[in-house]
């Protein structure tokens, strides 16, 4: 299920039940690597590459209370809401993407 929102596109990633709360899953959408994170009934999408050392963020631990995702390699954490690093060694943010839930489907909005 794809749709156009202004100059952006909504891309269907998965069903809500395909990702457990407190976990992250990697998707590649039109050449963009995205880490989709579920916390309870909320979904977050951020760039899947750590800005410090280019490792996959979707392989890291999800900190639900802080709404952060940790890079498994060097321990930097990133805000799921802003993409900004919340601890060193990363100093540059990663992109964040809007997520839309339509029925049972989870979609990401990309430009």
Residue pairs with C-beta under 8 A, 6 or more apart in sequence:
1 10
1 12
1 102
1 105
1 107
2 9
2 10
2 11
2 12
3 9
3 10
3 107
4 10
5 109
7 111
8 109
8 110
8 111
9 30
9 109
9 110
9 111
10 100
10 107
10 108
10 109
11 29
11 30
11 107
11 108
11 109
11 110
12 105
12 106
12 107
13 27
13 29
13 34
13 36
13 105
13 106
13 107
13 108
14 25
14 27
14 36
14 105
14 106
15 104
15 105
15 106
16 38
16 43
16 101
16 104
16 105
16 106
17 104
18 25
19 25
19 36
19 38
19 43
19 106
20 38
21 38
21 39
21 40
21 64
22 38
22 39
22 62
22 64
23 37
23 38
23 62
24 35
24 36
24 37
24 57
24 58
24 59
24 60
24 62
24 69
25 35
25 36
25 58
26 33
26 34
26 35
26 36
26 48
26 56
26 58
26 59
27 33
27 34
27 36
27 48
27 108
28 34
29 108
29 110
30 110
32 47
32 110
33 47
33 48
33 49
33 56
34 45
34 46
34 47
34 48
34 97
34 108
35 45
35 46
35 47
35 48
35 56
35 57
35 58
35 69
36 43
36 44
36 45
36 58
36 99
36 106
36 108
37 43
37 44
37 45
37 46
37 62
37 69
37 80
38 44
39 62
39 64
39 67
39 80
40 64
43 99
43 101
43 106
44 67
44 80
44 81
44 96
44 99
45 96
45 97
45 98
45 99
45 108
46 57
46 69
46 78
46 80
46 83
46 94
46 95
46 96
46 97
47 57
47 83
47 94
47 95
47 96
48 56
48 57
48 58
49 55
49 56
49 57
49 94
50 56
50 57
50 71
50 73
50 74
50 76
50 78
50 90
50 94
51 85
51 90
51 91
51 92
51 93
51 94
52 71
52 74
52 76
52 85
52 89
52 90
52 91
52 92
53 71
53 73
53 74
53 89
55 71
55 72
55 73
55 74
56 72
57 69
57 70
57 71
57 78
57 94
58 69
59 72
60 69
60 70
60 71
60 72
61 69
61 70
61 72
62 68
62 69
62 70
63 69
63 70
63 77
66 77
66 86
67 79
67 80
67 81
68 77
68 78
68 79
68 80
68 86
69 77
69 78
69 80
70 76
70 77
70 78
71 77
71 78
71 90
74 89
74 90
75 87
75 89
76 85
76 87
76 88
76 89
76 90
77 85
77 86
77 87
78 84
78 85
78 86
78 90
78 93
78 94
79 85
79 86
80 96
81 96
82 93
82 96
83 93
83 94
83 95
83 96
84 93
85 91
85 92
85 93
97 108
97 109
97 110
98 108
98 109
99 106
99 107
99 108
99 109
100 106
100 107
100 108
100 109
101 107
